[in-house]
């Protein structure tokens, strides 16, 4: 984030700055975002574009992880925002934190259209078959309830020991990738 870009908010009075931040939060939450007409008398279009982008990045960054109003104020003042405006922005983010967090989580979950609702599993021991008289092989029966576009679908799998090991390895690799993306 460019310190000069976020500092363009200094061209607004406290009430206007709060209004702009609330509108930026609205945009992040999927509603109508702040428009240039709201700030046309205060800054150029390029300054407005840079400010909007910097505020969106800052809002997303601030809500990610532990939110601390004092830290938000401190970061903003370090970026060149006047202390009174930094306090107003931090208050706005504090008030809308839950809404922002929920929307960002929804956006993260929207990467895949289906999500797991419930699962059930059983271990079965196959004793014999029509071709082999004595097998004694364990098989995992896994039933997943997936929600896709508001409808629940069932996916059923039967996995041998080796297939289960491969699946667990794949899930562990996926989990490591998600952890790396979070950090």
PyMOL commands that set and color helices and strands:
alter all, ss='L'
color gray80, all
select helices_A, chain A and resi 3-11+14-28+36-38+45-63+69-78+83-109+161-182
alter helices_A, ss='H'
color red, helices_A
select strands_A, chain A and resi 114-126+137-148+151-159
alter strands_A, ss='S'
color yellow, strands_A
deselect
rebuild
show_as cartoon
